[in-house]
Every structure is written in C-alpha cells, then in structure tokens.
Amino acid sequence: MAVLVGEFIIADFNPLSALMLMVERFGTLLNEGWVLKTLAFAIMVGSVMALIERSGGVDGLVHELSVKRTWVKSKRGALMPSFIAGIIVFIESSITSLVAGAIGRPFCDRYSVSRAKLAFVCDSTSAPVCSLIPLNGWGALLLGLIGGQITAGLISGESATWLVQAVIFNFYAFIALIVTFIAIWFEIDIGPMRHATIEAASTVKCEDEHGHIGLFLWPMVWMIGGVISFMITTGGGNIFKGSGSTSIFYTLIITLILMWGYYRFKNALTSHDFFSSAYSGAKSMAPIAAILLFAFAIGGVSSDMQVGKYLASFIGDYLSPAYLAGAIFILGAIIAFATGTSWGTFSIMLPIAVPLAVGLDAPVALCMGAVISGGVFGDHCSPISDTTIISAMASGCEVAEHVQTQLPYALISAAIAFILFIIFGITLT
C-alpha cells in the first residue's frame, strides 16, 4: 500500500500511471543483481539455519557451553555470546546479525529469554559496530563521500583522517553498544520488551546421543571466512571496495556445499534429510524475502520523491552553528527511518552537512559524526531496513515485534547522543 500510494503521488494522482510505475519499479528491482543476490541470501540463510538445527549443531553448542563448560548458565549469559559475536564480526552488518542470532537462539530458548531481546542485541551491534570499525563497505562509502567534499574544495586533508575524526563523534553507535550491554548485564526489560513472546525452554540432549558443536561452529567459520575472502576478491585486493551482496551470496552457496559434505562425513544427516531440511528452511524464509523486496521498493519511492532533500531544505537558515550537529543528527535519523537505509542517508546528508558546517563555521568532523549517527539510528529502528529485517529473521522473531520492543532502547540511546551533540556543538563552536 505504501509503494502504491507513493507511486500515485509521483504519477500526479493518475491511478493507471501509478500501477504502471509500480510494475516498472518491481521489474527494475528484479533486474538488479544485488537485489536478486540479497533475496537469495535471505532464502539460503533459512536453509543454513534449518540444517544446523536438524543436524544437532544447536544441541551440540548448548551442551558444550551450558553443560560441559558451564559458560552459559543464566539469562545474562544467554545473550552475552551474541553480543560478543556482534562486536567481533564487523565485516558486514547482515552477516553480523546472522551469526549473532544463530549463536543466541538456543541459549535464549533454554533460559527463557525472548527472541525479541535477542533480535535487539543482534540489531544493536551490527550497524553500530560496522560504523565504528569501518574496515568494510561502510568505510569505503564514507571515504568516497568525504573524498568528494575534498575534491570540491570544501575541506582539505586526507579522507581517512576525516573519517577517523567523524567516527570518534559517532555518539549514537557508542551509546547503543553501552545501552545494549547494560540491558543484558542487568537483565533490563522496558516497554513492550516486558511482554515479548518467550519460546518454550529447550532440553539439551547428551552430546553422544545427538549433536556436536562442530556441526554449528564450522558453518559459522565458513561464512565469516568466506565473506572476508570474497570482500577482498571482489574489491580487487582491497576489502574497502568489495561487494557485500556478492560476497554473502557466493559465501552461502559454498557454505551449503561444504555443509553437505561435512554432514555426510559426520553421518549427521542423510542426503535426503539434508535436502529436505534445506528446502524447508528456504521455504520458511520466503515471506522475509518478500518483505525485503517491498522494503527496497519503498526506499526507491522515497528517493524518487526526494524526501531527504525536502527535509534537508529546512536546515541552515534558522540554526545557530552550535546546534547544527544536533539538527543534522535528528534529520539524518528521520531520513534513515523513512527510507530504511543508512547508506542512502549518508549519500544524501554528507554533501549537505559539510557545506553547511563550513558556511556556518561549525565543527565539520562533529557534523560528519552526526550524519553517521543519524543514519545508524534510523536504520537501526526502521521497519523497512534490511538490517532490522535480517536481525528479526536470524533471531526467529516477528519483524513487527522486533521493531516495537527495541524502539525504547534505541530512543534512550538517541536522546543521550542528541544531548552530546548539543554539548559538543556548543563547546567546539
């Protein structure tokens, strides 16, 4: 409905033209390689998760960490492995959410922690960490956008130097990680999270009866290693220039092939059970793939309507330089929430924020940090963001429940970040 209404506005309220535009938009999306690879990624993730569970990999992981080593023995411990994985895996936000969700699901079920809480942890580490450690596609995009401002003569120096300074002022990402850790450590549930659905506690089978930790860990190793390798390969030796969608697509194909060979070698699954489980898992992810496709479509509609530029037109004439960073943070958050893309927000807002900061004699690096923070916050909360959808998918949580339950935590982080932008804006101006 949102796509149709948007096309109706773009078509000057002509119903027939709106329908034609919508058909054309979906046709264009399905001709885009990165879109098809992302949809295939969503489908194949379902296969990987189903195979790990059916083979006994999940039982093996729980048995290893809860029974043999007793590392996980509480609600706090159930979420901590996912939090740590979310920080360590910073190559690509989608793979971060996937790995963190896969690790946390069995522990959350065993210790009666809601899947919504797990999805919140996955989402609160993926984009924030990728934006703080930009040795990935995020860094490549930001370096390119900053380089454009240097080429235009608005600022001088090296792109990498400016990026490091901007990351230091990426307050929302820092605060989101701190708030997430506090919520885990002190088992804090606020707002809708207190009423989130809790799955039935799982029982752990003895390792010699069923399951082995290797059936879980090796697919994780193959996925992480594969993404890194393909990012370097597709980037021509430079991980900054690698293609995230291509890397994840080919990594999952290779992972599924390796899983088949490894599971047959371990006698964990017969070939019939392997392909049956893979099909069932893929089938379960079809609705998620549809949601992703519609999310891409509504993002395109927002772009064509120039929502970002329209909102940005309100900034500049009425603001003191001291409050510019705070205003940029709010505007970036609104644009990212409306479009579901932090990268699109960076592309819209950085070319606007830098000239504004230079013209108003405001701190340029602080304003860059505000753009990054606003984009990450909006992307973190948006129900049409691929990161939000994949975090819910990886955790086994409904997208709507995930959005509702994590929003209060994100708003707390955003409020603190906004105050910091105002304080630093006043101090540095």
N, C-alpha and C positions, 0 to 999 in steps of 0.2 A: 504493500500500500504506500509506503514511504517513497519507494522508487517511482511508482506511478504518479503520485502527487507532484513529485519533483519534476518529472518529465512533462506533466501537464502545465506547470508554470513555465518551464523552458520553452514549450511549444506555444506560448501565448494563449493558453487555455483552449487549445484545439484538441478534442478527445482523440480523433483519428491520428493526428500527428504525434500525440503523446504515446499512443500504442506503438506506432512505427518506431519512434525514438527508443522506446524500451526494448523492443525486439532487436533493434540495431545495437543497442548497448550490450545486451547479453551475448549477441553474436560476436561482437568485438572482443568481449572478455574471454569467450571460449576459443578465440583465435590467438590469445596471448599465451606464449609459452610458460611464463612464470605463474599465470593463473592456473593453468592445467596442472603444472607441477605441484602447486600448493594444494589443489584439490586432491590430487593423487596422494600427496603426503598425508593428508587427513585420513584418507581411506586406509593407506598402508599402516599407519600408526595403530589403527584398530586391530589389524592382523597381528602386529608385533605384540601388543598388549594381551590379546587373547591367547597367543601361543605361549607367552611367558607364564601366564596363569595356568593354562591347561597342562603344560609340561611339568609343573611342580616347582618352577623357578620362584614363584611368590612364596610358597610354603618353605622352600629352602632358605630364602632370605630371612623370613621371620624366625625360623628355627635357629639360624646362625646368630642373629643379633639379639634375639629375645631369650633363647633357651641356652645355647652353648656359651655365649659370651656375656649375656645379660646386659648389653649396652643400652637396649631399649626396654624400659620397664615402667613407663608412665606416659601420661598424655603429653607431657613436655618432651619426653624422649621420642615419642611417635612422630613429632613434627620436625625435630631438630635435624635428622638426616636430610630431609627435603630442603631445609633452609641452607644447610652447608652445601648441598649439591647445587642449589640455585646460585650460590656465590662462586663456586669453583668453575662451573660450566658457563663461561661468558662469551662463547664464540658466536652464538646466535640465539635470540630470545625464544624462538619456538622450540629448539632442542633443549634449552634450559628448562622450560616448563614441562616438556615431555619427560625428561629424566627425573626431575624433582617429583612429579606426580607419580611416576611408576614406582619410585622408591618408597614414597609415603603411603600409598593406598593400603597395603596390607597392615601396616602398623596402626593407621587410623582406625581401620575396622576392628582390629584386635583390642585397642584400648578405648573404643567408643568415642573417637574424635570425628566430628562431622567432616564429610568430604568437602563441604563449603569452606571450612577452615584450612584444609589442605590446598584448595584452589587459591585461596587468598595468599598463602605462603608462596605458592608457585608464581603467581602473578606479581607479587610484591618483590620478588627477587629477579625475575627475568629481565624486564625492560630497565629497571633501575641499575642493575649490575652491568648490563651491556652498555648503558650510557656513561657509567663511571669508569669502566675499563674498556675504552674504545678500540681494542685491538681486533676489530671486526668490521662488518659492513657499516655499522653506526659511525665508527670513526672515519671511514672512507667518505661517507656522505658529508659529515660535518667539516672534514678537511676541505672537500671540494667547495662547499658553500662559503666557508671562510676565505678560501683562496680567491673566490670570485669577488669578494669585497676588497681584498688586497689588490687584485688586478684593476679594479675600478678606481683605485687611488683613495678609497675612503679611510683605510687603515694601512699601516706599514708593518713589516716584520715577517716572521715565518708563521705559516698556518698552524704547524704543530705547537708552537709556543702559545698562540692564542687559544688553541683547543685545550691545552693543559690548564690555562687560566680559567677558561669557561667551565671546565669540569669541576674545578675547585669550588665554583659558585653554583654548582648543580645541587642546590639545597634540598629539593624535593626527594631526589634519589637517596641522599644520605639519611634524611629523616624517615623515609619509608622503610628503609632497612632497619633502622633503630626501633621504630614502632612495631615492626613485624617481630623482631627479636623479643621485645618486651611482652608482646601479646602471647608469644609462645612460652617464654620462661615463666611468666606469672599466670598463665592459663586464663587470659582475659578475653571474655566474650561480651561484646557490646552490641546493642541494637538487634537487628534481625539475626545476628550470629547466635544469639542465645536460644533461638528457636529453630536452628538449622537441622535438617534431617541427618540422623545418625544411623549408619548401616549396622546391621546385626554383627556382633562380635564374632570374629572368625576363630576357629580352633586350629591350633598348629599340630600337624601330623609329624611323627618321628621322621627324621631325615632318611633312615634306611627303609621306611615304608613308602615314602613318596616325597620327591623333591630334592633338589640340590642347589646350593647358592650359585654355582657356576652357570646353571640354566638361566639365571637372572643377570648375573654380572657380565658375562661375555657379550650378550646383545647390547648392553649399555656401553661397553668398551668399544665395540664395533661402530656403534652410532656416533659416539663422541670423536673417536679417531677418524672415522670416515668423513665427518663434517669438516674437521680441521684439514684433512688431506685434500678434499675437493675444493675447499675455500682457497687453498694455496694453488691448486691446479687451475681452477677457473680464473684465478687472478693473475695467471702467468708468473707464478712465483711470489706474488705479493698478496698476502692474506687480506689486506685492506680492500683490494679490488675484486675479491671473489664474489660469486653469486650465491646468496643464501638459499634461494629456492631450488636452484640446480643442485647445489651441494646436498641438501637434505633429500631431494628426490632420488638421486643416484645412491646415496648412502643407505636409504631404506631398502632399495632393491637389493643391494649387495648384502645388507644385514639379513634380509629374509632368506636369501640363498644360503648364507653361512649358517643361519639357524636351522635350516632343513638338514644340512649335512651334519651339524653338531648334535642335533637332537636324535637323528638316526644313529649316530655313532654311540651316543649315550643310552640308546634304547628308551628315550623318554617319550617318544611318540612314534607311532607307525606313520607311513606316508599318507595313508587315508585320513588318520586323525589330524595330521599336520595340515593338510589342505582343507579339511573340513573346518578346523578351528580358524584357519586364516580367512576363509570365506565368511564365517560367522562374524568374526571381528570386523572385517571390512564392511559387511552389511550393516552392522550396528553404527558405523560412523557416517553412513550416507546422509542422515539429517544434518550432521555437523558440517559436512562438505557443502550442503545446500545453504546453510546459514552463512558460511564463508563467502560463497558466490554472491549472495544478496548483499553482504557487507561490502564487498568490493564495488558492487553496483551503486549503492547509496553513497559511497565515498566519491565515486565518479560524478554522481549527480551534484553533490555538494561542491565539487571542484568546478564543474561547468557553471554553476550558479554564482561562483566566485564569493562564496560565503566568507572565506578568510580575508580577502581584500576588503570586503564590505565592512567587516568588524574592525579591521585594522585602520580604516579611514577615520575612526573616532579618536585615535590616539595622536598626540603631537601638539595640537593647537591649544589644548586646555590643561596640559600637565606640567608640573614642576619637574625639573631634572631629577630631583631626589626621589620622586615617586614613579619614575619611568619604569624601572625594573619590575616593581610590583605590578604595574598595569600590564606590562608585557607578559608576565607570568600568568595573570588571570586570562588575558586574551588568548595566549597560546593554549591554555587549558581548555577554554571554550571551543576553540577551533579543533583541537585534537579530539575532544569528546564528540563533537558534531560529525567529524569526518572519519573517526576511528583509526587515524594514522598519525603516529608521532613523526615519521619521516616526512610526510606531506606538510605537517605543521612546521618542521624545521625549514623546509624549502620555501614556504610562504613567509615565515616570520623573520628569519635571519636577514634576508635582503631588506626588510623593513626596519628591523630593530637597530641594525648597525648605523644606517644613515641618521635615524632619529637620535641615537645616543651621541653621535658625532656632532650633529646640528645643535643639540641641546646641551652639549658639554657634560653629558652624563657618563658614568663608568661603562666603557664598552664591554669589557670582559664580564661584568656583572649582568649586563643586559643579554649577552650571549648565554650565560648560565640560566637566566630567566626563561629564555626561549626553550632551552633543553629541558628544564624542569617542567615548564608548562606542557610541552609535548609529551613528556613521560607520564605526567599526572593524567592528562586527558585520555591518552592511550590506555593507561592502566585501568581507568574506570569505564571507558566506553563499551556499551554492549555490542557494538559492531566492530570492535578491534579484534584483529586476528589473534593477538596475544591473550586477550580476555577469553575468546572462544576456545583456543587451544589449551589454556590453563584449566578451564572447566572440563574440557574433553579428557585431558590427561588425568584429572582427579576423579572422574566419574561423577561429576556434579552437573546439575542443570545450569545453563548459561544465566537464566534469569535469577536463580537463587544465588549464584556466584556474584553477580553484579550488585544485588541488594545487600548481601552480607558483608562484602568487602568495602562498600562505599563509606561507612562511618570511619573506618581506619584511614582510608585514603584522604578523607576530608580533614581529619585531625592532622595528618602529615602536611597537607596543603596549607592549612591555616598557619602552622608553625613556619613553613617555608615562606609564606607570604610576609609574615612578620619579619623574618630575617632579611628578605629583600628590601623591605622598607628601612630597617635599621641600617643595613649596609649602604643602601642608596643615600640616606641622609649623611652617613659617616664619610663616604668616599666622594661625594659630590663636592 
